[in-house]
Amino acid sequence: MKVAIPTNDGKTVADHFGRARCFWIAEVDKGVVLSEQLLENSDIDHGHGDHRGLLEILKGVDIVVCANLGMRIYSDLVSSGIPIYMTGSGEIGQSIQDILQGNLRKIEETSLCGGKHHETDRH
């Protein structure tokens, strides 16, 4: 299973999914991380609501773990068959352990940020 987590530094979970500098991608099997890599977010300057580049970067990913995300990317990921789980931890290591142990909840549409971060450029 491939897990993707947005990050700016390779250690912490980014607050803004689509504007994260990278995606930490881990291949996991039977609760063990087999490999990991950082993929640059080459679509960091995507237009609002245009997530084709992000979806291409995340092609082959089975699960996304993040702190929050907007409704459009949520819909795009779900339409692509990728479930999204919310982490309360700011650390990638703890977040990956939590998903492997079944301690994270699947994000539902009602828990999304609604894109308010675009008004203030904060998330």
N, C-alpha and C positions, 0 to 999 in steps of 0.2 A: 504494500500500500504506500502511495506517495502522499505526503502531508506538506502543505505550503503554509508558511507564516510570513506576513509582511514585516520587514525590518529596515531600519536605517543604518544599523551598525553591526548586524550579524549576531547580536547578543540579546537585544530587547525587541519586544513586539511594537511595531509602529502604530501610532494612534490613527493615522489616516491611511486606509488601505490602498487606495489608488495612487497616492502620492509617495508611497514608500520607495526608498532608493533601490531596494532589493527584495527578493523573496527567498527565504531560507526553505529549501526543499530537502526533505528527508525521505529516504526509502526505509520503511519499517516492516518487520515481519516477526510475529509472535512476541510482541512487546519489546523488541530490540531494534535500535537504530542501526541499520546496515551501512548506510552511506548518507552523506549530507553534502549539499552544495549551495552556494549563493548565486542566484540568477539576477542579473541587473534588470531593473525595471526600465526597459528601453522606451516605455510608453508613459513615462512619468508626467509628461506635459500633454497628455491626452485631452481632447475637448470634453467638456462636461457632458456626461452621458454616453460618450463614445468609448466603449470598452473592448473593441475588437482586438487591439494590441495586447491588453491585459489578458484576455482569454487565450490568445495565442501563446503568451508566455507561460500560462498555467495549463496548457494542453498536457494531458497525461496525469494530472494531479487528481487524486481520489478524494481528498478532504482539504478544506481550508480552515485554519484556526486563526482568529483575529480578535482584536479588542472591540472593534465596531466597524461598520461599513454602511454605505448609503443604499437606498432602495433600488436604484438602477443596477448597480453591480451585484447586489443580492439577487435580483431577478435574472440577470444574465448568467450568474454562476449556477443558480438552481435550474435554469433552463438547459444548462450544459450538463446537468446531472452531478454537480459537485456540491455536496452538503457542506454547510458552514457551521463551525462551532465557536462559541464565544469563550475567551479566556479572561480571567480577572487578574492574571499574573502578568507583569510587565516583562518577565524573563522568558526567552525561548525555551531554555532547558526545562523549566518548570511546566510550561505550557505543553511541551511534547510529552512529558511524563503524565500530565493530567489527561491528555487525550488517549494515551495508551492504556491508562487505568480506568477509562470510562467516566472520568470526573468532570467532563465539560458538557454543557448543554448545547443542543442544536439551536442555532439562531432561527427564530421565527420572524415573520414579517413585522409583527407588532413591536419588536424590540429594536428596530432600526433607528438610525439617527435622523432620517428624513432629509439629509443633505444640508442641514443648517450650517455645517462647517464651511460651506462655500460662501456664506454671507460674511463671515468674520475671518476666514482663512485659518481658523483654528479648529481642532477636532478633539 
